[in-house]
Amino acid sequence: MNPLKSLDLNGKHLSSLPESFVEWAGFDELLLDDNSLTSIPENINELISLKTLSLYKNKLTHLPGSIWKLTNLHVLNLADNLLSGLPGGIENLTRLHMLDLGHNKLTFLPEGLGHLRSLAFLYLSNNQLSSLPASFGKMTSLKYLNITDNPMAIFPESIGQLSQLIELRLYNDQFSSLPESIGRLTYLKELHLMNNKLAALPESIGKLENLRKLDLQDNVLGSLPDTIVDLVNLHDLTLRNNKLKFLPGSIGEMRSLRFLDLRANQLTSLPDSIGNLPQLEKLDLRWNKLSDIPEWIHSLERRGCMVYL
């Protein structure tokens, strides 16, 4: 196997690429992070051997359409620029494995994005996206999806087609509900939904049989569906700062739970079954309205569980 040929020009104070850049055509990896580039030459496509192109933290306001002719790309990092849109043709990058478009000014995504069938990691955080393209659900190889910090209120039903997802980050958005199809993400291990406007969860949440971490902090949940107790592999459940007045009585069936954060809700009582959680290491009950302290709390403490009241 030939060694990777890499050219590292990170942090070189470049405001443009030299005319001689076409001489870099033999490189597999081109790193141009942390410069001051405002544009990319139209003939960037001459660097046809590139497998990795990183332009993180520049001042790019637009991209040439020819960038999508770099069809050998596996990794493309365009994060932390000033992009408000993308030219057509992204669907040509059929080998792309990782795409980072985070921390830009994108208001829409092209339909061609859904044709990136090899894409496994997609970062869209900190943009101005209010919707996703209809083709989004076709990216069936996605394992990691980050759409945090966008003004997005509705997530499409097509999320259920992303059947290989392992980690989904949707925090600091404006979601008021989740589609029932989320229950089809049976490989999902982490679901981050903090700081949205969720008032309820779909019944299908209980079908996420491999989920390990569920973070629902800073929403407006008034109750939880009974099906949440079907998350038998869940280790970490964060419900801090919601409006919960009661919990499912069978919450004790979530026997893998290690961390349960119920801080800052409106709970006046707790199900006794919490005391039966065999692996519980930390239980946070601060800032609730508990009328009395159940005896099982002391039993938890005696066996080494940290309980905050």
Secondary structure, DSSP 8 states (H G I E B T S, - for coil): -----EEE-TTS--SS--GGGGGGTT-SEEE--SS------GGGGG-TT-SEEE--SS------GGGGG-TT-SEEE--SS------S-GGG-TT--EEE--SS------GGGGG-TT--EEE--SS------GGGGG-TT--EEE--SS------GGGGG-TT--EEE--SS--S---GGGGG-TT--EEE--SS------GGGGG-TT--EEE--SS------GGGGG-TT--EEE--SS------TTGGG-TT--EEE--SS--S---GGGGG-TT--EEE--SS--SS--HHHHHHHHTT-EEE-
